């Protein structure tokens, strides 16, 4: 929630819109969400201010999918269950799905 409040109050909307307008914003958002340890409920507290500031919905969804699927605690847990190669395939697949979903939503709604 604190990060969402900072995004809403301290980060200029024009800067967020400029950064989010970059064609690489979607995959970078998926990668940026990955190291965050945030539950889905907490991720909504970050996603809502991003949408309010004008970040395209696809970019926000890529961030949410990356953060929910490839968080560090998830990777630590899965590292105990899977070989390293399978763990890398899992992380790349989740980021790729988030990126594909993000580009698709941006195509439909932006």
C-alpha positions as CSV (number, residue, x, y, z in Angstrom):
1,X,0.0,0.0,0.0
2,X,2.9,2.4,0.7
3,X,4.3,1.9,-2.7
4,X,0.9,2.5,-4.2
5,X,0.6,5.8,-2.2
6,X,4.0,6.9,-3.3
7,X,3.2,6.2,-7.0
8,X,0.0,8.1,-6.6
9,X,1.4,11.1,-4.8
10,X,5.0,11.5,-5.6
11,X,5.5,10.2,-9.2
12,X,4.4,12.7,-11.8
13,X,1.7,11.2,-14.1
14,X,3.4,12.7,-17.2
15,X,6.6,10.8,-16.4
16,X,4.7,7.5,-15.9
17,X,2.9,8.0,-19.2
18,X,6.1,8.7,-21.0
19,X,7.9,5.6,-19.6
20,X,4.8,3.4,-20.2
21,X,4.6,4.7,-23.8
22,X,7.9,3.0,-24.6
23,X,7.4,-0.2,-26.7
24,X,9.6,-2.1,-24.2
25,X,7.5,-1.0,-21.2
26,X,5.5,-4.2,-21.2
27,X,8.3,-6.7,-20.9
28,X,10.2,-4.4,-18.5
29,X,7.1,-4.2,-16.3
30,X,6.8,-8.0,-16.2
31,X,10.5,-8.1,-15.2
32,X,10.2,-5.3,-12.7
33,X,7.3,-7.0,-10.9
34,X,9.3,-10.3,-10.5
35,X,11.5,-9.4,-7.6
36,X,8.7,-7.8,-5.5
37,X,7.3,-9.9,-2.7
38,X,3.7,-8.8,-2.8
39,X,0.5,-10.7,-2.4
40,X,-2.2,-10.3,-5.0
41,X,-4.1,-8.0,-2.7
42,X,-1.0,-5.9,-2.2
43,X,-0.4,-5.9,-6.0
44,X,-3.8,-4.4,-6.5
45,X,-2.8,-1.5,-4.2
46,X,0.1,-0.9,-6.6
47,X,-1.8,-1.5,-9.8
48,X,-4.7,0.9,-9.1
49,X,-2.5,4.0,-8.8
50,X,-0.6,3.1,-12.0
51,X,-3.9,2.8,-13.9
52,X,-5.1,6.1,-12.3
53,X,-1.9,7.8,-13.4
54,X,-2.5,6.8,-17.1
55,X,-0.3,3.7,-17.4
56,X,-1.9,1.4,-20.0
57,X,-3.8,-1.6,-18.6
58,X,-1.6,-4.1,-20.4
59,X,1.5,-2.8,-18.9
60,X,0.0,-2.9,-15.5
61,X,-1.2,-6.5,-16.0
62,X,2.2,-7.5,-17.1
63,X,3.6,-6.0,-13.9
64,X,1.0,-7.9,-11.8
65,X,1.6,-11.2,-13.6
66,X,5.3,-10.9,-13.2
67,X,5.1,-10.0,-9.6
68,X,2.6,-12.7,-8.7
69,X,4.2,-15.5,-10.6
70,X,7.9,-15.0,-10.3
71,X,8.3,-13.5,-6.8
72,X,11.5,-14.4,-4.9
73,X,9.7,-16.5,-2.3
74,X,8.0,-18.5,-5.1
75,X,11.3,-19.1,-6.7
76,X,12.9,-20.1,-3.4
77,X,10.1,-22.6,-2.8
78,X,10.1,-24.0,-6.3
79,X,13.9,-24.3,-6.2
80,X,13.5,-27.0,-3.6
81,X,11.1,-28.9,-5.8
82,X,12.5,-28.5,-9.3
83,X,15.9,-28.6,-11.0
84,X,17.5,-25.3,-11.9
85,X,16.7,-25.7,-15.6
86,X,13.0,-26.2,-14.9
87,X,12.9,-23.2,-12.6
88,X,14.4,-21.0,-15.3
89,X,11.8,-22.3,-17.8
90,X,9.1,-21.5,-15.3
91,X,10.3,-18.0,-14.7
92,X,10.8,-17.3,-18.5
93,X,7.3,-18.7,-19.2
94,X,5.6,-16.6,-16.6
95,X,7.3,-13.4,-17.8
96,X,6.5,-14.4,-21.4
97,X,2.8,-14.9,-20.6
98,X,2.6,-11.6,-18.7
99,X,4.3,-9.8,-21.7
100,X,2.0,-11.5,-24.2
101,X,-1.1,-10.7,-22.2
102,X,0.1,-7.1,-21.7
103,X,0.7,-6.5,-25.4
104,X,-2.6,-8.0,-26.2
105,X,-4.5,-5.9,-23.7
106,X,-2.7,-2.8,-24.9
107,X,-3.6,-3.6,-28.5
108,X,-7.3,-4.0,-27.5
109,X,-7.7,-1.1,-25.2
110,X,-5.1,1.6,-26.1
